[in-house]
Amino acid sequence: MPENVDGTIRHTLDMNEVEFQRRFDAPLEQLWRFVSEPQLLAKWLGGPVDKLEPSVGGEVVIQIAPKMGATVYGKVLEYVPQQVLALTWEVPAWGHTPDLMGTTMRWAVEADGDGSKLTLTHALPHSVFREHLLSAAWHLHMDQLRQLLAGHDEHYTIQQDEIYALVLAYLEKDQAEKRAYYEHLLGIQKSEA
């Protein structure tokens, strides 16, 4: 299992939420630019940001996986400069991947000592059932953002074997948390072997 599986999956009544909180050794202003400026945002998302209108109701079009035909269409839900960008995140079916509708994305940035922190929250309906895949993908995107903020600007693509290993790791982590919940609920004490 890959180390540092730091994303969190929360199951609410209506949604599955994938959340990451990562600290970066970069000033808040620099991190915000990578969240809000299309050319810089594209570098860690892996595809062109065709439209990002920075106001509530503004249109968003991101080619999240251009080689495969995956495009995000959205509307800005919340925009506070150097604090938060939230939007709807709709991806019509592409290849053998079904629609990803009814989801939202929220990027919140804040100063953190001499660096900054990004909290990424992707909420999707239970019926989509891709929270482990999205955890793996966002894990890799956040890793890329760290590289960019550190000054490394190499070409970025997600590799299939890398994402698959992370999908399995997030699935295992989620199931372990569910198992622990039921053990607690039923008063089951696991014996140490």
PADREN-193244 format. One record per residue: residue in one letter; x, z, y negated of N, C-alpha, C in turn; residue number from 1. Coordinates in Angstrom, 3 decimals. Layout:
REM residues N
   type        n_X        n_Z        n_Y       ca_X       ca_Z       ca_Y        c_X        c_Z        c_Y   seq
      A          X          Z          Y          X          Z          Y          X          Z          Y   NUM
...
***
This chain:
REM residues 193
   type        n_X        n_Z        n_Y       ca_X       ca_Z       ca_Y        c_X        c_Z        c_Y   seq
      M      0.847      0.000      1.182      0.000      0.000      0.000      0.888      0.000     -1.239     1
      P      0.575     -0.835     -2.235      1.368     -0.851     -3.474      1.358      0.524     -4.155     2
      E      2.457      0.852     -4.779      2.535      2.114     -5.506      1.822      1.996     -6.843     3
      N      1.505      3.161     -7.414      0.941      3.233     -8.755     -0.373      2.468     -8.882     4
      V     -1.286      2.724     -7.968     -2.629      2.139     -8.053     -3.390      3.024     -9.035     5
      D     -3.237      2.716    -10.332     -3.681      3.619    -11.389     -5.042      3.304    -11.982     6
      G     -5.691      2.256    -11.536     -7.031      1.958    -12.022     -8.038      2.890    -11.385     7
      T     -9.148      3.093    -12.091    -10.218      3.954    -11.599    -11.471      3.116    -11.420     8
      I    -12.154      3.336    -10.299    -13.452      2.710    -10.065    -14.493      3.820    -10.116     9
      R    -15.471      3.651    -11.005    -16.574      4.610    -11.113    -17.864      3.895    -10.732    10
      H    -18.671      4.585     -9.955    -19.964      4.042     -9.557    -21.039      4.822    -10.318    11
      T    -21.758      4.142    -11.219    -22.843      4.773    -11.960    -24.165      4.282    -11.368    12
      L    -25.265      4.690    -11.941    -26.565      4.265    -11.416    -26.732      2.754    -11.407    13
      D    -26.274      2.095    -12.468    -26.499      0.662    -12.600    -25.258     -0.204    -12.405    14
      M    -24.101      0.382    -12.603    -22.891     -0.431    -12.687    -21.755      0.157    -11.858    15
      N    -20.795     -0.704    -11.554    -19.481     -0.296    -11.092    -18.550     -0.532    -12.280    16
      E    -17.777      0.474    -12.618    -16.859      0.348    -13.745    -15.421      0.414    -13.253    17
      V    -14.634     -0.535    -13.708    -13.202     -0.568    -13.443    -12.531     -0.155    -14.746    18
      E    -11.686      0.866    -14.680    -11.053      1.334    -15.916     -9.565      1.577    -15.707    19
      F     -8.818      1.168    -16.707     -7.377      1.412    -16.760     -7.055      2.068    -18.086    20
      Q     -6.167      3.043    -18.063     -5.583      3.611    -19.269     -4.078      3.480    -19.096    21
      R     -3.509      2.686    -19.955     -2.056      2.487    -19.873     -1.426      2.783    -21.231    22
      R     -0.290      3.458    -21.171      0.502      3.734    -22.370      1.610      2.699    -22.454    23
      F      1.883      2.258    -23.680      2.912      1.252    -23.912      3.904      1.758    -24.954    24
      D      5.159      1.384    -24.776      6.194      1.708    -25.760      6.180      0.640    -26.844    25
      A      5.074      0.579    -27.551      4.892     -0.402    -28.623      3.964      0.217    -29.657    26
      P      4.172     -0.118    -30.923      3.287      0.436    -31.954      1.856     -0.086    -31.791    27
      L      0.915      0.687    -32.275     -0.504      0.347    -32.200     -0.779     -1.053    -32.748    28
      E     -0.171     -1.395    -33.860     -0.413     -2.696    -34.484     -0.028     -3.849    -33.560    29
      Q      1.087     -3.683    -32.847      1.533     -4.737    -31.934      0.576     -4.855    -30.742    30
      L      0.171     -3.727    -30.175     -0.777     -3.748    -29.059     -2.089     -4.390    -29.500    31
      W     -2.586     -4.027    -30.677     -3.839     -4.603    -31.175     -3.743     -6.122    -31.303    32
      R     -2.614     -6.607    -31.742     -2.448     -8.059    -31.864     -2.620     -8.733    -30.505    33
      F     -2.102     -8.120    -29.422     -2.242     -8.696    -28.084     -3.672     -8.599    -27.553    34
      V     -4.473     -7.735    -28.135     -5.877     -7.601    -27.745     -6.774     -8.528    -28.569    35
      S     -6.399     -8.787    -29.802     -7.336     -9.457    -30.716     -6.935    -10.857    -31.176    36
      E     -5.674    -11.253    -31.009     -5.241    -12.578    -31.459     -5.233    -13.544    -30.278    37
      P     -6.000    -14.620    -30.364     -6.155    -15.530    -29.225     -4.856    -15.988    -28.565    38
      Q     -3.835    -16.360    -29.335     -2.596    -16.856    -28.740     -1.875    -15.773    -27.935    39
      L     -1.918    -14.538    -28.418     -1.267    -13.433    -27.719     -2.127    -12.926    -26.566    40
      L     -3.423    -12.886    -26.739     -4.345    -12.482    -25.674     -4.209    -13.417    -24.474    41
      A     -4.076    -14.699    -24.747     -3.940    -15.695    -23.676     -2.713    -15.440    -22.810    42
      K     -1.666    -14.864    -23.387     -0.423    -14.653    -22.636     -0.583    -13.642    -21.502    43
      W     -1.450    -12.648    -21.673     -1.609    -11.687    -20.580     -2.879    -11.920    -19.773    44
      L     -3.771    -12.765    -20.271     -4.952    -13.124    -19.479     -4.696    -14.341    -18.605    45
      G     -3.678    -15.114    -18.916     -3.304    -16.222    -18.051     -3.933    -17.554    -18.386    46
      G     -4.698    -17.637    -19.463     -5.301    -18.910    -19.847     -5.685    -18.918    -21.313    47
      P     -5.917    -20.103    -21.872     -6.225    -20.219    -23.297     -7.485    -19.466    -23.725    48
      V     -7.423    -18.905    -24.918     -8.592    -18.291    -25.542     -9.097    -19.328    -26.537    49
      D    -10.136    -20.047    -26.141    -10.651    -21.140    -26.968    -11.414    -20.646    -28.186    50
      K    -12.054    -19.484    -28.049    -12.827    -18.957    -29.168    -12.887    -17.441    -29.070    51
      L    -12.624    -16.776    -30.181    -12.769    -15.334    -30.286    -13.117    -15.035    -31.741    52
      E    -14.406    -14.952    -32.001    -14.884    -14.689    -33.362    -14.960    -13.177    -33.560    53
      P    -14.084    -12.620    -34.414    -13.939    -11.168    -34.533    -15.019    -10.485    -35.377    54
      S    -16.256    -10.562    -34.901    -17.357     -9.847    -35.539    -18.468     -9.687    -34.511    55
      V    -19.289     -8.672    -34.685    -20.379     -8.435    -33.745    -21.260     -9.676    -33.679    56
      G    -21.518    -10.143    -32.471    -22.288    -11.365    -32.248    -21.437    -12.614    -32.167    57
      G    -20.140    -12.497    -32.473    -19.244    -13.646    -32.434    -19.075    -14.185    -31.024    58
      E    -18.828    -15.485    -30.933    -18.656    -16.137    -29.630    -17.258    -15.910    -29.071    59
      V    -17.200    -15.876    -27.715    -15.950    -15.727    -26.995    -15.931    -16.763    -25.879    60
      V    -14.836    -17.517    -25.781    -14.630    -18.456    -24.672    -13.166    -18.321    -24.257    61
      I    -12.954    -17.889    -22.999    -11.607    -17.664    -22.476    -11.488    -18.388    -21.140    62
      Q    -10.486    -19.224    -21.011    -10.207    -19.880    -19.728     -9.371    -18.900    -18.895    63
      I    -10.059    -18.026    -18.174     -9.392    -16.940    -17.463     -8.518    -17.453    -16.313    64
      A     -8.915    -18.539    -15.695     -8.105    -19.164    -14.632     -8.285    -20.675    -14.760    65
      P     -7.605    -21.290    -15.734     -7.850    -22.699    -16.034     -7.578    -23.655    -14.875    66
      K     -6.595    -23.368    -14.035     -6.300    -24.262    -12.916     -7.422    -24.271    -11.887    67
      M     -8.233    -23.203    -11.886     -9.315    -23.103    -10.910    -10.687    -23.336    -11.538    68
      G    -10.728    -23.511    -12.853    -11.990    -23.788    -13.527    -12.810    -22.569    -13.897    69
      A    -12.199    -21.391    -13.947    -12.935    -20.170    -14.300    -12.858    -19.946    -15.807    70
      T    -14.021    -19.874    -16.437    -14.102    -19.674    -17.880    -15.063    -18.531    -18.187    71
      V    -14.636    -17.645    -19.070    -15.464    -16.532    -19.541    -16.208    -16.989    -20.781    72
      Y    -17.512    -16.706    -20.807    -18.331    -16.934    -21.995    -18.902    -15.585    -22.395    73
      G    -18.816    -15.257    -23.679    -19.324    -13.966    -24.086    -19.677    -13.903    -25.555    74
      K    -20.190    -12.742    -25.914    -20.508    -12.398    -27.300    -19.863    -11.054    -27.600    75
      V    -19.327    -10.919    -28.798    -18.704     -9.660    -29.210    -19.809     -8.620    -29.412    76
      L    -19.656     -7.479    -28.751    -20.616     -6.378    -28.854    -20.177     -5.329    -29.861    77
      E    -18.861     -5.164    -29.988    -18.295     -4.138    -30.864    -16.934     -4.626    -31.320    78
      Y    -16.667     -4.480    -32.619    -15.371     -4.885    -33.151    -14.997     -3.950    -34.291    79
      V    -13.960     -3.151    -34.050    -13.411     -2.275    -35.080    -11.916     -2.543    -35.092    80
      P    -11.390     -3.193    -36.157     -9.973     -3.550    -36.191     -9.060     -2.375    -35.849    81
      Q     -8.089     -2.657    -35.001     -7.078     -1.723    -34.521     -7.686     -0.534    -33.785    82
      Q     -8.922     -0.736    -33.245     -9.537      0.317    -32.452    -10.219     -0.221    -31.203    83
      V    -11.168     -1.145    -31.370    -11.944     -1.558    -30.199    -12.448     -2.994    -30.324    84
      L    -12.426     -3.680    -29.189    -13.051     -4.990    -29.034    -13.832     -4.923    -27.727    85
      A    -15.156     -5.072    -27.829    -16.012     -5.065    -26.638    -16.843     -6.336    -26.647    86
      L    -17.077     -6.893    -25.453    -17.795     -8.156    -25.366    -18.495     -8.304    -24.031    87
      T    -19.466     -9.205    -23.992    -20.043     -9.573    -22.711    -19.025    -10.474    -22.026    88
      W    -19.050    -10.485    -20.698    -18.030    -11.179    -19.911    -18.752    -11.923    -18.798    89
      E    -19.191    -13.131    -19.084    -19.966    -13.938    -18.141    -19.100    -15.077    -17.616    90
      V    -18.991    -15.183    -16.296    -18.185    -16.236    -15.686    -19.061    -17.005    -14.698    91
      P    -19.471    -18.229    -15.060    -20.249    -19.043    -14.109    -19.442    -19.319    -12.844    92
      A    -20.140    -19.602    -11.769    -19.498    -19.876    -10.479    -18.432    -20.951    -10.621    93
      W    -17.354    -20.806     -9.850    -16.276    -21.801     -9.832    -15.679    -21.792     -8.434    94
      G    -15.348    -22.967     -7.942    -14.808    -23.066     -6.586    -15.761    -22.407     -5.602    95
      H    -15.256    -21.521     -4.773    -16.101    -20.794     -3.837    -16.487    -19.414     -4.376    96
      T    -16.174    -19.132     -5.638    -16.463    -17.840     -6.251    -17.816    -17.887     -6.950    97
      P    -18.741    -16.970     -6.597    -20.068    -16.976     -7.221    -20.039    -16.475     -8.665    98
      D    -21.186    -16.620     -9.343    -21.342    -16.156    -10.722    -20.890    -14.708    -10.896    99
      L    -20.363    -14.413    -12.060    -20.046    -13.050    -12.479    -20.811    -12.840    -13.782   100
      M    -22.060    -12.426    -13.647    -22.937    -12.280    -14.808    -23.333    -10.812    -14.988   101
      G    -23.722    -10.482    -16.207    -24.176     -9.130    -16.496    -23.055     -8.129    -16.647   102
      T    -21.836     -8.607    -16.920    -20.701     -7.701    -17.057    -20.301     -7.558    -18.524   103
      T    -19.617     -6.472    -18.797    -19.075     -6.238    -20.141    -17.617     -5.825    -20.021   104
      M    -16.882     -6.109    -21.073    -15.459     -5.764    -21.165    -15.272     -4.966    -22.450   105
      R    -14.456     -3.915    -22.369    -14.158     -3.124    -23.569    -12.678     -2.793    -23.570   106
      W    -12.009     -3.140    -24.667    -10.609     -2.814    -24.877    -10.533     -1.869    -26.065   107
      A    -10.096     -0.637    -25.836     -9.936      0.347    -26.904     -8.462      0.706    -27.010   108
      V     -7.923      0.651    -28.215     -6.517      0.974    -28.444     -6.416      2.203    -29.342   109
      E     -5.342      2.947    -29.143     -5.086      4.115    -29.987     -3.602      4.410    -30.002   110
      A     -3.180      5.056    -31.092     -1.784      5.487    -31.181     -1.570      6.594    -30.164   111
      D     -0.361      6.659    -29.613     -0.026      7.674    -28.625      1.433      8.058    -28.829   112
      G      1.650      9.064    -29.652      3.013      9.461    -29.994      3.724      8.329    -30.694   113
      D      4.893      7.932    -30.177      5.626      6.823    -30.779      5.254      5.486    -30.143   114
      G      4.212      5.475    -29.325      3.733      4.244    -28.694      2.243      4.069    -28.926   115
      S      1.586      3.467    -27.953      0.152      3.232    -28.067     -0.458      3.209    -26.672   116
      K     -1.790      3.272    -26.638     -2.496      3.308    -25.363     -3.665      2.328    -25.412   117
      L     -3.883      1.654    -24.294     -5.027      0.751    -24.134     -5.892      1.293    -23.013   118
      T     -7.191      1.418    -23.297     -8.175      1.741    -22.270     -9.015      0.493    -22.077   119
      L     -8.930     -0.081    -20.886     -9.665     -1.288    -20.518    -10.782     -0.863    -19.573   120
      T    -12.026     -1.222    -19.914    -13.169     -0.901    -19.056    -13.966     -2.168    -18.817   121
      H    -14.069     -2.561    -17.551    -14.862     -3.729    -17.153    -16.018     -3.193    -16.316   122
      A    -17.246     -3.337    -16.823    -18.439     -2.849    -16.123    -19.193     -4.036    -15.544   123
      L    -19.576     -3.913    -14.270    -20.286     -4.997    -13.606    -21.420     -4.438    -12.758   124
      P    -22.519     -5.182    -12.654    -23.647     -4.706    -11.847    -23.234     -4.505    -10.392   125
      H    -23.887     -3.547     -9.721    -23.609     -3.297     -8.309    -23.719     -4.567     -7.473   126
      S    -24.679     -5.416     -7.813    -24.934     -6.619     -7.008    -23.756     -7.592     -7.007   127
      V    -22.879     -7.505     -7.994    -21.713     -8.397     -8.059    -20.705     -8.037     -6.968   128
      F    -20.550     -6.752     -6.701    -19.692     -6.217     -5.645    -18.289     -6.819     -5.639   129
      R    -17.622     -6.779     -6.789    -16.239     -7.261     -6.859    -15.335     -6.264     -7.563   130
      E    -15.706     -5.000     -7.548    -14.929     -4.006     -8.287    -13.505     -3.854     -7.762   131
      H    -13.280     -4.062     -6.476    -11.917     -3.926     -5.936    -11.057     -5.127     -6.333   132
      L    -11.643     -6.304     -6.307    -10.933     -7.508     -6.744    -10.611     -7.425     -8.236   133
      L    -11.579     -7.000     -9.041    -11.333     -6.903    -10.479    -10.321     -5.802    -10.796   134
      S    -10.326     -4.720    -10.028     -9.301     -3.677    -10.214     -7.914     -4.267     -9.981   135
      A     -7.782     -5.034     -8.916     -6.491     -5.658     -8.613     -6.075     -6.633     -9.709   136
      A     -7.011     -7.469    -10.142     -6.690     -8.458    -11.176     -6.298     -7.777    -12.489   137
      W     -7.083     -6.795    -12.922     -6.760     -6.122    -14.187     -5.465     -5.333    -14.078   138
      H     -5.178     -4.800    -12.908     -3.901     -4.123    -12.686     -2.750     -5.085    -13.010   139
      L     -2.835     -6.296    -12.473     -1.787     -7.289    -12.699     -1.754     -7.764    -14.155   140
      H     -2.923     -7.940    -14.767     -2.957     -8.334    -16.185     -2.324     -7.248    -17.060   141
      M     -2.611     -5.984    -16.757     -2.022     -4.895    -17.544     -0.504     -4.828    -17.326   142
      D     -0.053     -5.122    -16.105      1.394     -5.195    -15.858      2.025     -6.281    -16.728   143
      Q      1.349     -7.427    -16.820      1.857     -8.524    -17.642      1.897     -8.134    -19.112   144
      L      0.862     -7.438    -19.567      0.842     -6.986    -20.957      2.041     -6.075    -21.231   145
      R      2.357     -5.196    -20.292      3.526     -4.325    -20.463      4.801     -5.154    -20.628   146
      Q      4.950     -6.196    -19.811      6.130     -7.066    -19.896      6.199     -7.762    -21.258   147
      L      5.066     -8.247    -21.723      5.023     -8.938    -23.021      5.381     -7.994    -24.162   148
      L      4.833     -6.792    -24.135      5.115     -5.824    -25.191      6.570     -5.368    -25.163   149
      A      7.209     -5.480    -23.999      8.631     -5.134    -23.877      9.532     -6.303    -24.263   150
      G      8.930     -7.440    -24.649      9.718     -8.578    -25.118     10.004     -9.631    -24.072   151
      H      9.453     -9.500    -22.878      9.642    -10.493    -21.815      8.490    -11.488    -21.876   152
      D      8.790    -12.747    -22.004      7.749    -13.751    -22.235      7.776    -14.850    -21.178   153
      E      8.008    -14.455    -19.915      8.034    -15.448    -18.848      6.626    -15.954    -18.544   154
      H      6.564    -17.103    -17.880      5.289    -17.680    -17.467      4.586    -16.721    -16.515   155
      Y      3.284    -16.576    -16.650      2.532    -15.602    -15.878      1.430    -16.267    -15.076   156
      T      1.437    -16.043    -13.781      0.326    -16.438    -12.916      0.173    -15.362    -11.849   157
      I     -1.054    -15.125    -11.445     -1.327    -14.159    -10.384     -1.102    -14.852     -9.047   158
      Q     -0.326    -14.218     -8.200     -0.048    -14.759     -6.873     -1.048    -14.199     -5.864   159
      Q     -1.517    -15.049     -4.959     -2.569    -14.676     -4.021     -2.178    -13.482     -3.145   160
      D     -0.966    -13.458     -2.600     -0.572    -12.351     -1.734     -0.464    -11.042     -2.509   161
      E     -0.039    -11.127     -3.756      0.089     -9.939     -4.611     -1.282     -9.347     -4.923   162
      I     -2.236    -10.181     -5.280     -3.563     -9.666     -5.610     -4.267     -9.153     -4.356   163
      Y     -4.053     -9.817     -3.222     -4.694     -9.373     -1.984     -4.216     -7.969     -1.593   164
      A     -2.919     -7.710     -1.707     -2.382     -6.382     -1.398     -3.008     -5.325     -2.304   165
      L     -3.189     -5.655     -3.576     -3.805     -4.709     -4.504     -5.295     -4.536     -4.226   166
      V     -6.002     -5.590     -3.850     -7.421     -5.458     -3.488     -7.549     -4.438     -2.356   167
      L     -6.718     -4.580     -1.331     -6.764     -3.651     -0.203     -6.432     -2.225     -0.646   168
      A     -5.454     -2.073     -1.546     -5.074     -0.749     -2.035     -6.217     -0.100     -2.820   169
      Y     -6.897     -0.875     -3.678     -8.019     -0.309     -4.436     -9.212     -0.019     -3.539   170
      L     -9.443     -0.837     -2.534    -10.511     -0.583     -1.568    -10.217      0.714     -0.812   171
      E     -8.965      0.879     -0.379     -8.565      2.093      0.336     -8.702      3.327     -0.550   172
      K     -8.279      3.227     -1.797     -8.387      4.353     -2.733     -9.847      4.724     -2.957   173
      D    -10.713      3.741     -3.165    -12.134      3.979     -3.395    -12.771      4.638     -2.168   174
      Q    -12.458      4.140     -0.984    -13.026      4.709      0.238    -12.523      6.134      0.476   175
      A    -11.265      6.403      0.164    -10.715      7.759      0.318    -11.441      8.736     -0.602   176
      E    -11.748      8.295     -1.823    -12.479      9.154     -2.752    -13.892      9.415     -2.248   177
      K    -14.533      8.413     -1.690    -15.881      8.598     -1.127    -15.837      9.531      0.081   178
      R    -14.827      9.356      0.931    -14.664     10.204      2.107    -14.482     11.668      1.671   179
      A    -13.631     11.893      0.676    -13.396     13.253      0.178    -14.675     13.853     -0.396   180
      Y    -15.474     13.058     -1.070    -16.744     13.536     -1.621    -17.659     14.023     -0.500   181
      Y    -17.802     13.232      0.552    -18.687     13.616      1.650    -18.139     14.815      2.420   182
      E    -16.841     14.898      2.576    -16.249     16.066      3.228    -16.555     17.322      2.429   183
      H    -16.442     17.228      1.101    -16.766     18.367      0.239    -18.253     18.707      0.322   184
      L    -19.095     17.690      0.236    -20.544     17.871      0.269    -20.993     18.551      1.571   185
      L    -20.370     18.192      2.670    -20.752     18.727      3.977    -19.944     19.957      4.386   186
      G    -19.020     20.383      3.511    -18.220     21.565      3.798    -17.253     21.362      4.952   187
      I    -16.783     20.158      5.130    -15.863     19.854      6.221    -14.438     20.154      5.762   188
      Q    -13.757     20.968      6.548    -12.353     21.291      6.274    -11.483     20.452      7.185   189
      K    -10.632     19.635      6.612     -9.704     18.821      7.406     -8.522     19.702      7.789   190
      S     -8.186     19.706      9.062     -7.044     20.513      9.499     -5.763     19.716      9.323   191
      E     -4.719     20.410      8.911     -3.403     19.780      8.745     -2.752     19.682     10.114   192
      A     -2.302     18.513     10.492     -1.671     18.352     11.814     -0.189     18.594     11.743   193
***
